[in-house]
Amino acid sequence: MTYIIGEIGQNHNGSVDLAKLIVELVARPVHEDLFGLNLKPMNAVKLTKRDLNEELSESQMKKAYNSPHSFGKTYGEHRAFLELSDEQHFEVYTYAKSKGLDFVETLCAIGTLSILKLFTPDFLKVASRDLTNLPLLAALAETRIPIILSTGMSGKDELDDALEVITRYHSHISILHCVSEYPTRPENLNLNSIPYLIENYPDYTIGFSDHTVGITAPVAAVALGAKIVEKHITIDRRMKGTDQAGSLGPDGVNRMVRDIRLLEMSIGEKIMTIPEGVSAAKLKLERSIAAKRELMPGDLITESDLHMLSPGDGFKWRDRANVIGKTVKTKIPKDEIIYPGLIQ
């Protein structure tokens, strides 16, 4: 079953209460009305923790941040407003656990490992920007908490370097295909990277971190073999914040999870088979050999006497040798199915 992560990111807008509302959204049951199916909701939520002392250069932190989505006059003030404390992360973690969800934490600097004094996330996430931050990867790997990597800004060489560092400590690693373009243009997505990763990194779980608009890409990613899907979510896509508009709102969350879960049920096996549910349609709609004219007892049936009509409970055309050349026992009206008991 696909492991689906609802990424809160900075969509909490600096509010623990808003973060908890998003947790509630993630934990909602998912129901498919037509078949009356109760489907498994998302598996986890994810928060991001930064250390502002290890974020940007001093000049960039002091740079004016003039944007309708800004929460401060400078980028540093903006980031400080959006940053939840270790204790607040623990509060959201506890709430998520009370809702039966796993908790994933993106740690963006060595200083953020202080959060581990309060709780242990189920996974540590490495953001695309930090895949080449090898000192951070070593520090995260040393905890031996399972790690999820995003490839959004890196190629194979950078990914291999990251894996070499982490596997010195453990091999509980997942790799997510990702494109760090917000939102990602369809022509830049290259979902075929997923089967490429599956083929070239068979020792790791492969998934997809999505920044596209809508739900088509994550569903397609699962069809291509992704075992993890990560998607930004929000209570309201119209809220202030740079990630809000590109996230899934409540209806989008429900539709994405529904479609992924239905797809999981639909994949099946690499065989051709007739499902049980097709039997009624097969009987009603498939064609059988029928009389093209009225056939009387003693008539010898020829191919010109035959055509194909529904229902499908009689001879098939491939069985016509069992009909042609046979003698009619009982009158067969025109356009009626020729059944075995009517001929000899």
C-alpha positions in Angstrom: 0.0 0.0 0.0 1.2 3.5 -0.9 2.6 5.5 2.0 1.0 8.9 1.6 2.5 11.9 3.4 0.6 15.2 3.8 3.2 17.9 3.9 2.3 20.8 6.1 5.5 22.6 5.4 5.0 26.3 6.2 1.2 26.2 5.5 0.6 26.5 9.3 1.5 30.2 8.9 3.3 30.1 12.3 0.2 28.8 14.1 0.1 25.5 16.0 -3.7 25.5 15.9 -3.6 25.8 12.1 -1.1 23.0 12.0 -3.5 20.8 14.1 -6.4 21.6 11.7 -4.2 20.3 8.8 -3.5 17.2 10.9 -7.3 16.7 11.2 -7.7 17.1 7.5 -5.0 14.4 6.9 -6.6 12.0 9.3 -10.1 12.3 7.8 -11.6 9.0 6.6 -11.9 8.6 2.9 -15.1 7.1 1.5 -16.0 6.0 -2.1 -19.7 6.4 -2.4 -20.5 4.3 -5.6 -19.1 1.1 -4.2 -19.5 2.0 -0.5 -15.8 1.6 0.2 -14.1 3.0 3.3 -10.5 3.7 2.2 -7.4 4.1 4.2 -6.6 7.9 4.6 -3.1 9.4 4.5 -0.4 7.7 6.6 1.6 10.6 7.9 2.0 14.4 8.2 5.3 16.3 7.8 6.6 19.4 9.4 9.8 21.3 8.5 12.3 22.6 11.1 14.9 25.3 10.3 17.7 26.8 12.4 17.8 30.4 11.3 21.5 30.6 12.3 22.2 28.1 9.6 19.7 29.2 7.0 20.9 32.0 4.7 23.8 34.5 4.6 23.4 37.5 6.9 22.9 39.8 4.0 20.1 37.6 2.6 18.4 37.4 6.0 18.4 41.2 6.3 17.2 41.7 2.7 13.8 43.4 2.3 11.1 40.9 1.5 8.4 42.7 -0.4 5.8 40.1 -1.2 2.0 39.7 -0.6 3.0 36.5 1.2 5.5 38.1 3.5 5.1 37.8 7.3 8.0 40.2 7.9 9.8 43.2 6.5 13.0 41.2 5.9 13.4 37.6 4.8 14.8 36.8 8.3 11.7 38.3 10.0 9.5 36.4 7.6 11.3 33.1 8.4 11.2 33.7 12.1 7.5 34.3 12.0 6.9 31.0 10.3 9.2 29.0 12.5 7.6 26.8 15.2 9.7 26.0 18.3 10.8 22.5 19.3 8.0 22.4 21.9 5.4 23.4 19.3 6.7 20.7 16.9 6.3 18.2 19.8 2.7 19.4 20.3 1.8 18.8 16.7 3.6 15.4 16.8 1.6 14.4 19.8 -1.6 15.5 18.2 -0.8 13.6 15.0 -0.1 10.5 17.0 -3.4 10.8 18.8 -5.1 10.7 15.3 -3.2 7.5 14.4 -0.8 9.2 12.0 2.9 8.8 11.5 5.1 11.9 11.8 7.8 12.9 9.4 10.2 15.8 10.2 12.3 17.6 7.7 15.4 18.9 9.5 17.3 21.6 7.6 20.3 22.0 9.8 22.4 20.2 12.3 21.1 22.6 15.0 17.6 21.3 14.5 18.5 17.9 15.8 17.7 19.4 19.2 14.1 18.4 18.5 15.0 14.8 19.0 15.4 15.5 22.7 11.6 15.7 22.8 10.4 13.0 20.4 11.5 10.6 17.7 9.9 11.1 14.3 9.0 8.0 12.3 11.1 9.3 9.4 13.6 12.1 8.9 13.2 13.9 5.6 16.0 15.5 3.7 14.8 18.4 1.5 16.0 18.6 -2.1 18.2 21.6 -1.2 20.1 19.5 1.3 20.9 16.4 -0.6 24.4 17.7 -1.2 24.7 18.9 2.4 26.8 15.9 3.4 27.6 17.0 7.0 23.9 17.3 7.7 23.2 13.9 6.1 25.9 12.3 8.3 24.4 13.9 11.4 20.9 12.7 10.5 22.1 9.2 9.6 23.9 8.9 12.9 20.5 8.9 14.7 19.6 5.7 12.7 16.1 7.0 12.2 14.8 6.0 8.7 15.6 8.7 6.1 13.6 9.9 3.1 15.6 11.8 0.4 14.2 14.1 -2.3 16.1 14.4 -5.5 14.6 17.7 -6.7 17.8 19.6 -7.3 20.3 16.8 -7.9 21.4 14.1 -10.4 22.7 10.6 -10.0 26.2 11.6 -8.9 24.8 13.7 -6.0 22.3 11.0 -5.0 25.1 8.4 -4.9 27.2 10.7 -2.7 24.3 11.1 -0.3 23.7 7.4 -0.2 27.4 6.7 0.4 27.3 8.9 3.5 24.0 7.6 5.0 24.8 3.9 4.4 27.8 4.2 6.7 25.2 4.3 9.5 22.2 2.4 8.1 20.3 1.5 5.0 16.7 2.5 6.0 16.5 4.9 3.1 13.7 6.0 0.7 14.3 8.0 -2.4 11.6 10.3 -3.8 11.7 11.6 -7.4 11.1 15.3 -7.2 11.4 18.4 -9.3 12.1 21.6 -7.4 9.9 23.9 -9.5 6.9 25.4 -7.8 4.6 24.5 -9.4 6.2 22.0 -11.6 5.4 22.4 -15.3 4.2 19.1 -16.9 6.9 19.0 -19.5 9.6 19.1 -16.7 8.1 16.4 -14.5 9.6 13.2 -16.2 7.7 10.6 -14.2 9.7 8.0 -15.9 12.4 8.8 -13.4 10.4 6.6 -11.0 10.9 3.3 -12.9 14.5 4.4 -13.5 15.1 4.8 -9.7 13.3 1.4 -9.1 15.6 -0.3 -11.6 18.9 1.4 -10.5 18.3 1.5 -6.7 16.6 -1.8 -5.9 17.7 -1.8 -2.3 15.6 1.3 -1.4 12.0 2.3 -1.4 11.2 4.6 -4.3 8.5 7.3 -4.2 7.4 10.7 -5.5 7.4 14.2 -3.9 5.0 16.2 -5.9 4.8 20.0 -6.7 2.4 19.8 -9.7 -1.0 21.3 -9.9 -3.8 18.8 -9.2 -3.8 15.1 -8.5 -2.9 13.4 -11.8 0.8 13.2 -11.2 0.8 11.4 -7.8 -1.8 8.9 -9.1 0.3 8.3 -12.2 3.4 7.9 -10.0 1.8 5.1 -8.1 0.9 3.4 -11.3 4.6 3.6 -12.3 5.6 1.9 -9.0 6.0 4.7 -6.4 5.5 3.3 -2.9 5.6 6.8 -1.2 3.7 9.9 -2.2 4.3 13.3 -0.6 2.0 16.3 -1.4 1.6 19.8 0.1 -1.8 20.2 1.8 -3.7 23.2 3.3 -7.0 24.1 4.8 -7.6 26.8 2.2 -5.6 27.4 -1.0 -6.6 31.1 -0.9 -4.7 31.7 2.4 -1.7 33.9 2.6 1.6 32.0 2.0 3.7 31.0 -0.9 2.8 27.3 -0.8 -0.9 27.6 -0.2 -2.1 28.0 -3.9 0.0 25.0 -5.0 -1.2 22.7 -2.2 -4.3 20.5 -2.1 -7.3 21.7 -0.1 -9.7 19.4 1.7 -11.5 18.3 -1.5 -8.2 17.7 -3.3 -6.9 15.7 -0.4 -9.9 13.4 -0.4 -9.8 13.0 -4.2 -6.1 12.2 -4.3 -6.2 9.6 -1.5 -9.4 8.1 -3.0 -7.8 7.8 -6.4 -4.6 6.3 -5.1 -6.3 3.8 -3.0 -8.7 2.8 -5.8 -5.6 2.5 -8.2 -3.9 0.2 -5.6 -7.0 -2.1 -5.8 -7.0 -1.9 -9.6 -3.4 -2.8 -10.4 -3.9 -6.6 -10.3 -1.5 -9.2 -11.7 0.4 -9.6 -15.0 -2.2 -12.1 -16.4 -5.3 -11.9 -18.5 -8.4 -13.1 -16.6 -12.1 -12.6 -16.5 -13.1 -11.0 -13.2 -16.1 -12.3 -11.3 -17.9 -9.0 -11.7 -17.8 -9.4 -15.5 -19.7 -12.6 -15.6 -23.2 -11.0 -15.7 -22.2 -8.6 -18.5 -20.5 -11.5 -20.4 -23.7 -13.6 -20.2 -25.9 -10.6 -21.2 -23.9 -9.0 -23.9 -21.5 -11.5 -25.5 -22.7 -13.1 -28.7 -23.6 -16.7 -29.5 -24.3 -18.6 -32.7 -27.9 -18.0 -33.7 -30.2 -19.0 -36.6 -30.1 -16.6 -39.5 -33.4 -18.3 -40.8 -36.0 -20.5 -39.4 -34.6 -24.0 -39.0 -36.9 -27.0 -39.1 -36.3 -30.5 -37.8 -34.2 -32.5 -40.1 -32.5 -29.5 -41.7 -28.7 -29.8 -42.1 -27.1 -26.6 -40.8 -24.7 -24.7 -43.1 -22.5 -21.7 -42.3 -24.8 -19.5 -44.3 -27.6 -20.4 -41.8 -25.7 -18.8 -38.9 -25.0 -15.3 -37.5 -24.1 -14.0 -34.0 -26.6 -12.5 -31.4 -26.7 -12.0 -27.7 -26.9 -13.4 -25.1 -23.6 -15.1 -24.7 -24.7 -18.5 -23.2 -24.5 -20.5 -26.5 -21.9 -21.7 -28.9 -19.1 -19.2 -29.8 -17.9 -18.7 -33.4 -14.8 -20.6 -32.6 -17.1 -23.6 -31.8 -19.0 -23.4 -35.1 -17.6 -26.9 -36.1 -20.0 -28.2 -33.4 -22.9 -26.6 -35.2 -22.2 -26.7 -39.0 -23.1 -30.0 -40.5 -25.4 -31.0 -37.6 -29.1 -31.9 -37.9 -31.8 -29.9 -36.4 -33.8 -31.8 -33.8 -36.3 -29.2 -32.7 -37.6 -26.2 -34.6 -35.3 -23.2 -34.1 -37.0 -19.8 -34.9 -35.2 -17.2 -36.9 -32.8 -15.0 -34.7 -32.8 -17.4 -31.8 -29.7 -18.9 -30.1 -28.8 -22.5 -31.2 -28.3 -24.5 -28.0 -26.7 -28.0 -27.8 -30.0 -29.7 -27.1 -31.6 -28.4 -30.3 -29.2 -30.2 -32.7 -27.7 -33.6 -33.1 
